[in-house]
Amino acid sequence: MAEIRLSGRPASSGFAEGQLYVLPDKRVSRASTGDPALEAKALRDAITSASEALANMAASADGDAVDILGFQVAMLEDDALSEMAFADIAEGKAADVAWRYSMDQEIETYRSADDEYFRARSADLEDIRDTVLDMLSGGLSFAATPPGAILMARDLQPSRFLGMDWSKGGAILLSEGSPTSHVAMLARARGVPMIVGLGDLPRSIHGIALIDGGAGQAILSPDQQSLDQFIARRAEEDTVSARAAKLLLDDAKTKTGEAVTILINVADPVELDAISPALCDGIGLVRTEFLFNDDKNFPDEDAQYRVYRRLVEWASGRPVTIRTLDAGGDKPIKNLTFDGESNPFLGVRGIRLSLLRPDLFRVQLRALARAASHGPIKVMAPMVTIPSELATVRHMMAEEVDSLKARGVAAALPPIGMMVEVPAAALAMDLFDADFFSIGSNDLTQYVTAAGRDIGAVADLADPKHPAVLRLIAMIAAQGKDMQREVSLCGDAGGDPALIPLLLNAGIRCLSMAPSMVARAKLIISETSLSGDVVTP
């Protein structure tokens, strides 16, 4: 068979070579009992089993996977999701037929919605649909995928990805999908090469495939010349990786000698168990959402304090920036965030939600103040839009510190800073009494470009390299310098090799990124020459 070359959008970089495996569409074959009562029980049991399976998967997951699976569990526990299916079962339909039909209707509603948030959630609903269908037909079927295979599919749901064994390598080729989707985030975190937007894929082809995730290139049934070229490119990449590894524990400096502060993002303290604090200058972002996954029992003060103190102790004197709860938008939490908002990304999320729930927020502030007595903690408020929001946070923190000290509890008043991700805040930074600023490039990009980061159809627009985004980042860096306040960047752009030179030339000198990106980032920085003048596109 002649080789086939495919080009798509890079979603996760890296090289892979392996056998092609076409992921079959899920089609549940199940004999109906013919009894509506038994069919209803079968669906209830399947929903319960699916919820338990996803919850168990979340318990052993980390980072963004926990939030994604938690959202799916919350959806399954909402009776409204299955209401139509149970009504159809009462009319005589089989459980699997009724569930598939009702979910397909719901998925189509989400896909065709005007609101970007609901369109983005259609993939989660597909995942939920298929997990319940699996349970109706005897259990999850993830194990059927060969380890190390090059997986081809229309799209891939997060739970399916998490149920696969990627320890033997492998890669993902999707005819649809988005570089900003949930499964793409998971692939990058686990180093699985992934290409999306490939269009119609050959369904009957077998054999070897070569994948260059960073270039968005795949070769199916390669000839010897293509194989030799692939091996050479991979060897060259391995050489670059080896050069980067030598810089892992070094201070980051540009080719012209300017120091750059390198911080890491942490989604779960478990990530730190295998990481030396010597690779970074501190922690630039701790996502505290992982603490709030149990919707029945939100973490109390002592539980949070223990986690925050552990982070401080790991950092060994380096600063630890902890973001207060950033729920809402694409991170809903059952019994906490607001349901039914027409546009959750523009609704009650981040600090807006925390200020509406002072009972929970004060618990978090007290835990942070107590942990600050053990080392240099910095507290960062997300989604700040107007100065009064930050002023309220500062006032509440001072009150909690005074209260703790009055009771003889060790506490310290930490620096209070803010995320710069809302354009209104970026354009009026001088009005905010912040001790430091941190650019959230993911949200800032989607708000500036009016393109949802989870929407495949507009993924090319949600580009942090857009001149408007880079100009705004340069303005933020310049304003921070004028105010004599530290400005860092903690979104995905901070660890992107293609973006790092642009960010440095825009005036950013402090980058926070996933730990896995640190070595390559230091190499890119060491090869970047700066003129000394801030460059705006």
N, C-alpha and C positions, 0 to 999 in steps of 0.2 A: 504493500500500500504506500502511495506517495505521501510524503510528509505534509502536514497541515500546519500553517502558522496562524496564530490568533493574537490579536491585540485588544487590550482592554484598559481599564483604569486601575492603577496600582492601589491596593487596599492594605497590603502588608508585605514588606520587602523580604528578600531572602531567596535562596536558590533551592530547588528541589528536583529530584529525579525519581520516578517511580511508575508503577503500573496504573493505568487509568481505571477508574471505577465510576460508573454512571449511577448516581443515586436514584433509585426508582421512586416514582411517585407513590405516595401512600394510598392504597386502596384496601380498605378493610373488608374482608369477607367473613361474614358472621351469620349464623342461622338464627332467625328470630324465634322466640318462644311462642309468639302469637298472643301472649297474655300482657295487656297494658301494664298491669301491676308489676309483673316480673321484669318487663322492659324498663319501667321507671326505676326499679330497684337496681337493675344492671347499670343504668346511666349514673345514678347517685353513687354507687360503689366505685365506678370508673372515675368520676370526678374527684372523689375522696382519695382514691389511690394516686391519681395524677398529682393532686395537691401535695400529698405526702412525699411522692417521689421528687418533685421539684424542690420541696422544702429540705429534703435530705441532701439533694444535690447542692443547694445553697449553703448548707451547713459545712460542706467540705470545700466550697469554692472560696475565692478571694476576689478583692478588687471590684471591678464593675460587674462581674458575674453575679455577685450577691445581690446587687440592686436590680439587675435584669430579672433574675429568677424570683426575687421577692415581689416584683410587680406582677408577674404571672400568677403567683400564688394568691395575691390579693384579688386579681380578676376572677380566678376560679372560685374564690370564697364569696363572691358577689352573686346572690341568687338571681339577680336580673339577667345575668349572662345566659342562664340555662332555662329561663322561663318559657321561651318559645318552644324549645325542644320538648319539654315536659308536656306542653299543651298538645303538640303534634303526636306524642306517644299516646296520650289519652284518646286521640282520634284514630289510633290504630297503627301508626307508623312504628317500625323497628327502632330500637334505641340508637344504633349507629347511623341509620338514615336520617332520623330526626335531628341528631346532634350535628351531623355534617351539614345538613340543609340550613339549620338555624345559624350555625357559625359562618357558613359561606355568605349568608345574607349580611351578617354583622361585619364580616371582613370587607365585603364590597362597599358597605356604607362608609367604613373607615377610609378605604382607598379613594372613594369619590368625594370625600369631605373637602370643603374649602379650607378648613383649618389644617395647618401643617402638622400639628401635634397628632391629630387623629390619623392622618395618612401614615405617619411614621409608626404608629402602633399596630398597623395591619399585620406586620411580620410577627409581632408578639401573639396576636390572635391566631394566626396560622399555626404557631408553635403550640398554643393551648389546644386548638382543635385537634392537631395530630397526636398530642400526648394522650388526650382522653380516648381517641380512637385506638391508639396502641393498647391502652388498658382494657378497652372493650374486647379486643382481639387476643388478649392473653398476656400483655405486659410490654414494656419498652423493648424496642428492637435495635438499639444502638450498636450492639455488639457485632452485628452482621457486617459492618464496614471493615475491610482489611486494614490493619495498621500499616502506615507508610504509603498508603495509596494516594494518587492524585485524584481528588474527588471532583466530579463534574455534576452540576445541578442547576436548576433554574434559580433557586435561592436556597439559603440554608438558615434554619432557625437556631437561636442560641442554645437551647437545651440539647439539640442534636449535636452541635459542635462540642458542648461540654461533656456529652456522653461518649465521645470518641477518644481513642488512645492515640495521642499525637507524639508519644515518646519515641516512636520509631520513624519520625519524620512525616512527610506527606505535604500536601498543598491543596488549595481550593480554587476551582474555576467556576465562576457563576455567570450565567447568561444575563442575569439582572443584577440586583444588589447595589450597594453604595459603599464608598470608602469610609463614610461616616456612620454606617449602621452599627448596631450592637455587636453583630457577629464579627465585623471587621475590627472593632475595638478588642474583642477577645482574641482574635487571631494575632494582632500586633503584640498583645501582652504575652502571648505564648510562643511568639516567634514562628508562626505558621504562615508561609507565603500564601498570598491570596490576591486574585485578580477578579474584578467585577466588570459588569457591563460588556461582556463579550458577545452579546447577541445570540443568535441561534447556534447551538452547539451540536456537533454530530453525535447522535445517540447510539450508533451501532459500532463505533470505533473501539478498538482494543489495542493493547500494547503499551509501549513506553511513552512517557511525556516528560518534557524538560520545561521547568518553570523558572522564570526570572521575575519575581514579584515586584521588585523595585522598578523595573522597566515596563511592567504590565505586558510581558511577552510570554507566550506559551508555544511550544512546538510539539505536535502530536506525531507519533511514528517518525522520529527524526532520522535523517540519513547520517552517514558517518561524518561528513563534513560539519554538519550542524552539531553533532555530538562533540566533536573535537573543539569547536568554537565555544560551546557551552562549558566544557571542562576548563578551558583557558580562562573564561570570564569568571567562573567560580573560584579558580585558583587565585586570580587577581583580587577578588573580593576577600578571600581568606587572608591574603597578604595585608590588605588594608585593615582587616579586623585585628590581625596580630599587631600591627603598628599601633592601633587604637588601644589595645589591651595594655601595652607598655606605659600608656599615659594615665591609666585608670586611677592611680593613687597620687598623681602629680597635681599641682595647682594649675588651673586653667589660665593660659596666657595667649594673647594673639601673637601673630608673627612679628608685630611691631612692639611687643612687650607690654601691652595693656592687660591688667588683671581682670578676669571675669569670674564672678562668684557663681558656683555651681551648687544648686540645691536639688533635693529629690522630692517627688510627689509620693505620698503614701495613702493608699486606700484602705489598708488593714495592717495593723502592727505585725501580723504574722509574716508579712513580706520581709521584715527586717531581720528575721532569724538567721538568714544566710548571707547577710550583707554587712560589710565592715563600714563603720561611720567614716573611716579615713578616705572613702572615695568621694566625699562631698564636703561642702562647707556648712551643711545643716539641712534641715527639712523645710522646704518652701511651701508645702501644702499638705495638710492632713485632712482628708475627707472624713468627716465624722458621721456620715449617713449610715455607715455600717453598724453603728451602735443602736440604730433605731429600726432594725428589721423585724423585731418581734412586736407586732402591733398591739398585743395584749398587755405587754409589760415593757414600757419604755425604760431605759436605763436610769437608775437612781444616781444620786450624787457620788456615792462611794464607788460604784462600778465605773463611772466615767473617770473619776479621779485616778483610779488604779491604771487605767489605759493611758491617760495623759502623762502620768508620772513615768510609766514604762518608756514612753517615747523620749522623754527628757533624759532619762538614764541612758538610753541607747545612744543618744546624740553626744554624750560625753562633753558637755560644755558648749556645743554648737547650738545656734538658735533653732527653735522648733516653732514653726508657724502653723497654728491650728485654726482651721476655718470652722466657724459655728455652723450649725445644721443648715444645709443647703437643700432642703426638700422642695418638691414641686417641679413644674416643668416636665422633664422626662424622668424625674425621680419621685414619683408619687409614693406616699406612705399611708397605708390604710389607717383610718381613724385619726389622721393628723392633717393631711393635705385636703384641699377642697375638691370635691367631685363636680363634674358638670360645667367647669369653666369653658367658655367658648374658645379661649386660647391660653392654655396653662403657661406657655412660655412668657406671656405678657401679664400673667395673673399674680396670685398670691404665692410667691415662692421666695426662697432665700430669707433675707432679713425681714422681709414683709411678713412672712409667716411667723417667724420667731417673735416679733413684736406683738403679734395678735395672740400669741400663746405665752405670756410672760411666766406662767407657772412652770412650763418646761424650760423656757429660756434661762430663767434664773438658776435652775438646777445646773445647767451646763456652765453658766458663768461662775458659779461657786466652785465647781469641780476644776475649772481652768485656773481660777485664782489660787486654789490650794496647790495644784501641780506647779504653778509658777514659783512657789516658795522653794522648789527643788532645782530650778534652773531657768535658763532664758526662754520662756514661752512668750510667743507673740500671738495675739488673738485677732483674727481677720473676719470681718463681716462680709457675706456675699450679697450680691444684687442690690447694693446701695445705690439709691437714685437721687436722694435729696439730703442736704446737710443735717436736717433734724433727725434723720434715722441714725446716723452715726453718733450724733450728740446724745441720743437716748441710750444707745449701747454703752457709751462711755459713762453716763450717769448711773445706769443700772449696775455696771461692773464696780464702780466706786462704792455704791451702796452695799453690794454683796461682800466686798473686801472688808469694809468697816464692820459689817455684821459678823463676819467670821472672826475677825480679830477681837471683837467685843466678847465673843464666846471662848476666847483662848485658843482658837484654831489657827494654825500657821497658814498664812496666805500672803500673796504679794499682788500688787497692781501691775499687770502686764501692759506692754505697749498695745494700743488699739489701732488697727489698720483696716483697710477695706479693699475689696476686689474692685477693679475698674473694668467692668464688662458692659455697663449701660452707657450708651453714647452720651446721654445727658450728664453723667458724672465725669466722663472723659473730657468733655468740653468745658467743664466748670470746676476742675480739680482744686483751684485756689480757694473755693468756698468751703472746702471740707477740712475739718480739724482732725486729720489722720496722722498717726505717727509713721505710717508707711503705706505704700500702695503696691498692689500686685495685679497685673493685667491678666484677666481671664480670656485668653485669645479665642477659645471656642465660642463662647457666647458673644463676645465683642464682634467677632467675624459674622456670626449669623444675624446679629442686630443691624450691623452696618450694611450688609449686603441684602438684607431682607430675604434670606434663603436659609431654610431650616437645615441644620447639620445632619438630620436623620432622613432627609428626603432625597432619594436617588435622582429624581428628575431635575433637581436643582443643585446637585452636589458640586458641579463645576463652578457654580456661582459662589458657593460658600467657601471661598478661597482666601486664606490669610495672606496670600501674596498680592491680593487686590491692592492697587495703589492707594485707594481710600483707606483701607485698613492699616497699611504701613505708614501712611501719613499721620493717621490718628495715633498710632503707637509712638511715632517720633514726637508728636506734640505732647503726649503723656510723659515721655522721658524728659523732654525739655522743661516741662512744667515742674516735674519732681525735682529736677536739678535746681531750678529757681527757688523752690520752697525748701531746699536742703532736706528732702525726704527721699528715702530709698524707694526705688521703683524696680520691681522684679516682674517677670512674666512666667506664669505657671500653667498655661494651657498647653495643648499638644504641640503647638508651634515651637515651644522652647527646646524640644529635643529633635526637631526635624532638621537633618543635615542641609537640606536645600534652603531652609529659612534662616538658619543661624547667622550666616554672613549678613543677610538683609536686616535682621534684628540688631546686630552689633552696629551696623552702619546707621541704624535709626536711633542709636544712642542707648540701647539697653545694655547694661553691664551685669545683670543678675538674672540667671535663667534657672527655672525649676522644671524637672522632667522626671520621667520614669527611670528608676535605677538602671534598667537595662540599656538606656540610651546614653549614659554618662560617658563611657569610653569613646564612643564615636563622636559625641559632641566636643569632647576635649581635643580630639584630633582635628576636627573641622575648625575649631577656634584657633588652634596652633598654626593652621595654614591660612588664616585670614589676616590680611593687612588692612589697617585702618588709617585713614588720612588724618584723623583727629577732628574732622568736621562731621557733624550729623548730616547724613544723606537722606533726603526725602524723595521718593519716586515722583 
